[in-house]
Amino acid sequence: MLEKILVTTDFLKEKTNTKPEIGIILGSGLGGLVEKIEITHSIPYSEIPNFPTSTVEGHSGKLIFGKISGKSAIVMQGRFHFYEGYEMHKITLPIRVMKLMGIKRLIISNASGGVNPGYEIGDLMLINDHINLIPNPLLGPNIDKLGPRFPDMSEPYCLKMLEQAEMVAAKHNIKIQKGTYVAVTGPTLETPAEYNYFRIIGGDTVGMSTVPEVIIARHMEIPCFAISVITDLGVPGKIKKVTHEDVQKVAETTEPKLTKLIKELISLL
C-alpha cells in the first residue's frame, strides 16, 4: 500500500510542481468553492494512478490545485464512499497523498441528516466529535512510517479551527450549530428507528463519509476541520421521504454560506 501511495504522490508532484498547505474535500452539492480558487491544475481522478473514481451524482471527480485566500490548496471535488464498494485503504488514499505532498491542515464538508430536534434543514453544523459505525480504515497491518498503531483521538477536530470558524460565522451572521456526526455505511437512508438510535447514542447528524478521512488524517497528525450541511431531518414528526436529488438541492442552496465561511477560515490559518 505504501508503494501505491508513493507512486501517486510522485505523479502529482511531477504533474503540478506544487506543495499545497491546505487539503479540502467537498461533499455532495458543495463544489461551488472551486469557483473561488485560482486554479493552476485540474486533474480527473481517472488520470491519477491508484485513485478510485467517484460514482455518485454531485461528486465531480477532479483533483484541483490552486490558491484560495492566499493559501496553496489541493481540493477533492468529489470523494469516495465505502458504499461504492471500495476498500477503506482506497477511499482514504488521497488523504495519505495530501500529507506526503505537504498539507498542514484538512478541511472537509459533507451533507448529512439532522437527528437533533433543534436543527433545521439548511443549517450548518461544525463537527466537534464523531461516532464511527463504518469499518475503521486502520484495520490491518499498520504502516509505521505513516503513523502509530494506536493513534490518539481525544481531539479529532481542531479546537482552534472550530473557534476561528465560530468567529467567522458570527462576523457574517451565519447561523451555525455544533455537534457530533455519526458515520454509517449507507447507501440506504435511515429508518425512523435508526434515526432514534443515533440520537440516543449521542449523535446530532448522520452521514456516510468524513470519519474515515478524519481517522486517517489524525493517524498522520493532520489537524482537521469538518462541517455538515443539514439537508434532511430524522426527527420524529419531521421525517419525510428523501431522495439524493433533494439532498443535492439543499446543499447547493446552502453552499454560498459554506463557501464564505471556509474561504475566510482559510485566510486565518
N, C-alpha and C positions, 0 to 999 in steps of 0.2 A: 504493500500500500504506500509506503514511504517513497518508493521509486516512482510511482504514478504521480504523487503529489509534486515531486521534484521535477518530473518531466513537464507537467502542466505549468508550474511556476517558471521554469526556464523558457518555455514557449512564449508566455505572456511578457516576460521581461524583455525578451528579444523583439517581440512584436511591438511593444509600446515604449520601451526605454523610459519607464517612469517608476517612481517609488511613492505610491499612494500613502496618505496619512490616515484617511478615514475609509472604512468599509461600510457600505449601505446595502440593505436588502429591502426591496419594495414588494409588497404583497398585492393581493387581488384588487384591481381597480385603482391602484395607488402609484401608477407610473408617471404621474404628472411632474414629479420632482425633476425628472430628466430634462424638462424644458428649461430649468434654471441652471443647468450645468453647461459650462464652456467645454464642449466635447472635443477631445483630441482623437479618441479611438472608440469605435463601436464594433464589437466582435460577436457574431451569432454564436450561441453555445455549440451549435453543430460543427463549428470550425475549431473548437478548442479541444485538444487531446484530453481524453478521460472525463470530459464533462458530460453529464446526462443532458437530456433535452427536456424542456418544460412542456407538459402535455395539457395544461389547464388553461381554459379561456381566461383572459385577463392577465396572463403572465407572458410577456413578450418573448423572453428567451434571448436576451442580449447582455453582454458584459460591457459596461460603459466606463471609459476612463476620461477624466477631465477635472476641471476646477469648479468648486462651489463655495461661495462665501470665503474666497481666498485660500481654500484648502484643496490639496490634491486628493481626489477620491476615486475609488473603484466601486461601481454600482451594479448590483444584480437587478436587472429589470425583468423580474420573474424568478421564482425559486422552485425548488424541488420538494416533493412530499413523499412520505412513507406510503401513502395510499396509492401512489402511482406505480408502486411495485419495485421501487429502487431500494437497494440495501442501504443501511444507515451510513456506511462509510462513503457511499457515492453521494448521498444527499448533502453530507457535510464537508465533502472535499473542497468546495470553494472557500470555506472558512479557513481551512488549513493553508490554502494557496494565498489568500489575502494576507495572512500573518507572515508568511515567508516573503511576500512582496513588500512588507514593511508597515502595514497598518498598525496604528496605535489604539484605535477605538472602533467599535462596531455599533452601527445604528440600524435597527430593524423595525419594520412596520408590518402590520397584518390586519385582516378583517376578522372579527370574532363576534360571537353571540353573547349578549349580556345575561347573566343569571342573578345579578344584584338588582333587587326591586327598585333601587334608587336611580338606575340607569335608564337612559332614553336612546332610541335609535338616532345615530348621528353623533353621539358623544365620543370624545377621545379619552382613552384611558392610558395613563402612564403605568407600565407594568413594574411593580416593585417586588414581585415574587412570583413563583410559579409552582405548579404541581404537575409532575410529569407522569402521564399514563401511556406514553409511547415507549417502545423499547429503547433503552439507553444507548446512545451512539458510541459509548466507550466499552460496551461489551466486547469480550475477546481479548487477544493479546494487546498489551499496552505498548505504544511506541514511545520509549523513554526520551528520545530526542525531541518529542513534541510536547510532553507534559507528564506529570506524575501519575502513578497508578490510581491513587485516590485523591482526586482534586477537591479542594475545599469549595463549598457552595454557600457559605454563610452570607456572601454579598453577590448574588448572581447578577444584579443590576446596579450599576454605578450610582452611588448616592449623590455624588457631586453633579453628575449629568441630570439626575432627577431634579435636584434643586434648581439647576440652571433652566431646565425646561419649564418648571413652575414659574420662574421669574418671567420668562418669555411669554408664557400664556397670560399671566396677569397684566403684563405690559400691553398686550394686544386684545385684552378682554376675550380670550378664547376659553370657553368652558372646558375644564378637564376633570377627570376622575383619576383616582389612583387605586390600584388593586392587584389581585392575584389572578394569573392566567392559568387555566387548566388545559393541558395539551393532550389531545386524543388522536387516535389514528385516522378517523374518518374511514371512507368518504361519506357515510351516511350522516345526515344531520341528526341531531339528538332527539330522543323521545322525551315526553314530559317527565317521566320518572328519572331519566338520566340527567336532565337539567336540574331537577330537585336534588339529586345525589351530588352533583358538582357544587351546588350551593352549600349543602350540608357539610361537605369536607373542606370548605373554606374558599371556594372559587368565586370570582366576580365576573369572569368571562371564560368562554371555552372556544378553542380553535384547534386547527390541525397542523400547526407549524411552530416556528420560532424557538421552542425549547431545545430541540436537538442542536440547533445552530448556537444557542447560548451556551449549552454544555460544552461543546467543542471549543468555543471561544474562551470560556473560563479555564478549560484544560490548558490552553496556551497563554493564559494570563492577559487576555484582551478584555478591557472594560467594556461593558455592554449597556446600551440604552434601547428600550423597546416600547412601542406604542401601538395600541389597538384602536381601530375604528369599530364602534359598536354598530353592526349592520342589521341585527335582528335581536329579538328578546326571547329568552327562555324562562320567563317569569309567569307563574300561574295567572290566568286571566288575560295574558298578553301574547300567548303562543299562537302563531299563525303558520300556515303552510308557507314555506320559504324555498325559493329556487336560487341557483347560483347567480342567475341574472339579477335577481333582487339584491343580492349581496353586492354585486358589482356596481349597481346603480347608486346605492347608498355610499359606498366607498368613493365613487367618483364625485358625488356631490360634496362630500366632506373633505376631499383631497386638497382644495386650496388652503384650508386652515392648517392641515397637517404639513403641507409644503412650507408655509410661512414659519411654523414652529420649528421644523427641522432645519430649515435654512438658517434661521437666526441662532439656533442652538449651535450649529457647526461654527458660526462666526465667533462664538465664545470659547471654543475649545482651544 
